[in-house]
Amino acid sequence: MNTLLDVMEYNKEISNNQNNQTYKINCTKCLFFSITWDKTAPRACSIFNFKGYDYPSKTVLEVTGKNCISFKPKKF
């Protein structure tokens, strides 16, 4: 199981590689993304513990002004 520390370390590597450039995160490929049965809030993020109509990465970017630091790719 991934811990928050693992997620933070992984995303630290991503941010170092991106040189602080803004990039689009695909929530559907994230381990923490889920779909809900709620028609008004069909998308959720288990790391931030919220759900909404927009993708969680968009909400995080709008609120913080930075990309989501908790993105962790799913293992297929």
Number of C-alpha atoms within 10 A of each C-alpha: 4 8 7 11 10 13 16 15 12 16 17 14 10 14 15 10 10 11 8 11 11 12 11 11 17 14 21 15 14 17 17 19 23 16 12 13 8 11 9 11 15 15 21 21 20 12 13 11 8 11 21 16 13 13 20 25 22 17 16 15 15 11 10 9 11 15 21 18 17 22 22 18 16 11 7 4
